[in-house]
Structures are given as C-alpha cells and as structure tokens.
C-alpha cells in the first residue's frame, strides 16, 4: 500500500530472529566496541549484520559520502533488515542526509537508532517521511560496558509497544532548568548542534512540538550563537514545551555557566521546561522515540512518550 508523506510511519517492533544492521553514516567507530555491542543484540535473539563500509576510515569520516550513503540506503531498501543501528555519531551525517532513500522508507519503515550527529538524519526523515525514530544507542560507560539502564531502555523501545516514561534526575545538571506546567506534542529535536545545522533544509516545523535538546563539548559562545540563530529565524515558533537532556563537557565562562545561558534563551519561549532528563552523552543515557507523541509534565518531572514501534499484527 502506498504511503503518503503526511502519514506517520511507525515501524513494526523487533522480535527474536529479526535481522538488524550496523552502519556508519558519520565517523568511524572502534571495531572491538561495535563487535561487543553486536553480541548484546544477539543475546536479544537478533541477527546482526554490518554495512560494507561500517569500519572504513577516511579522515574523520567512515568512508566517502557515497560509501556511507550506500550502506545506509542499502539497509533502508533491504526488506529483510528490520532495524538500523548507527555505530556512532561524530561528524558527517549532515553531508548525506538529503540523499536518503526516502521512497524506500515510505514503503517499508524501520527503526533508525542513533543520536548526536545522527540527529540530522532523524530530523530529515521526519520532515520528508514522518518516520518515528529512536534517539539513543548502546553507549558505554567509563569501562566501556553498556549500563543495564541504557541497554534495557533501548530494548524496550525496539521490542515493546508500551509508552516510555522518563523521570527528571536531580543529579543531572540541567534539572535546574525545570519550571512548572504541562505540554503535549510530538517530541522532535536532539543534539543542539545538529538542529542548528539542519535549519533551512532538514529541520522540520517545530510548531506544536516538544523540543528535545542535548549537547556535548560546545563552547558557551557556540551555544549562544546557535540558540540565537534558531530563535531569530523563527524555528522555535509554536514550540509547546522543552525537554532538556544532558549538556556535558561544558566549562563556565567567568560567572556564566551553560545553565545560565540555557535559562536565558529558553525562558523567552514562555513554555514549560523539563530538565534533568537522562538523554544524550552523559551517564547511563536512555533511548527515547523521536517523532512520537509526548506528554511533558514539568510540575511532577516526567516525560511520557508513546511507542516508537507498533505491534506486528497491527497493519
């Protein structure tokens, strides 16, 4: 059945025996790390494959644009592949995000798992196809082991049609940004640097959305410039609420911190803000659907998001 670009594409949930594939749309991963991640997926009963160029290295990229794009599009077009895992973020997804196999996505939607640089792929897949994706991955801790909280949340996002509920963590730095109030809308966004990179070509309308923000290793001036540009361009027009994940690797600039800067910019939106969410590059990040309907309650500190996948018997 043909799918129009206005329909919401909700992939089918994974089940044991399904084939999944690792691809590298951005930078080159550590091979040993990914092989360990593959063992974890195999323990879920999944059959793991790798794109032809998943471990290729070309400077800071995992191969040429054409090579990285070919791996991703091959996975999108292969009807036997039921989910696509990106090996890492880094740099480079933005170079190929406009050449994805969008018709294949509309014909056979499947979950794309990734965050950070992969945000630009999620944004353009939502803009062009209304595909619900998964912001997250099998991220290791200081010992490079994947925490159970991280792997369990990703498994639930892929293999269950239950809603996902995240609680704000007071230990997370961005919890200081939390205000009051409730908001509802589709959860869109992710990495701040990629949201600003997507502006003008891959960034969908955020009108009516809950905006997700996370970032890592950016200077305060860069955060200030990107939030200013997005606000002045009208990209934030109609945003109903803001969900703030982990902002890691930031140093204060004199008396100004990244929390001060975020509070200044986000307060101008005059919407409920929920910080302290374990989403991003920090400790034990969770997986969350992107493009799914979300209910943000800043008063009680929860973000509830509908499933990223549907039961296989619901066509």
ABEGO torsion letter per residue (X at the ends): XBBBAABBBBBBBBBBGBBBBBBBABBBBBAAAAAAAAAAAAAAGBBBBBBAAAABBBEABBEBAAAAAAAAAAAAABAABABBBBABBEBGAAAAAAABBAAAAAABBBBBBEBEAAAAAAAAAAAAAGBBBBBEEBBBBAAGBBBAAAAAAAAAAAABABBBBBBBBAABAAAAABBBEBBBEBBBEEBAAAAAAABGAABBBABGBBBBBBBBGBBAAAAAAAAAAAAAAGAABGBABBBBBBBBGBBBBEABBAAAAAAAAAAAAGBBBBBGBBBEABBGBBBBBBGBBBBBBAAAGBBBBBBABBBAABX
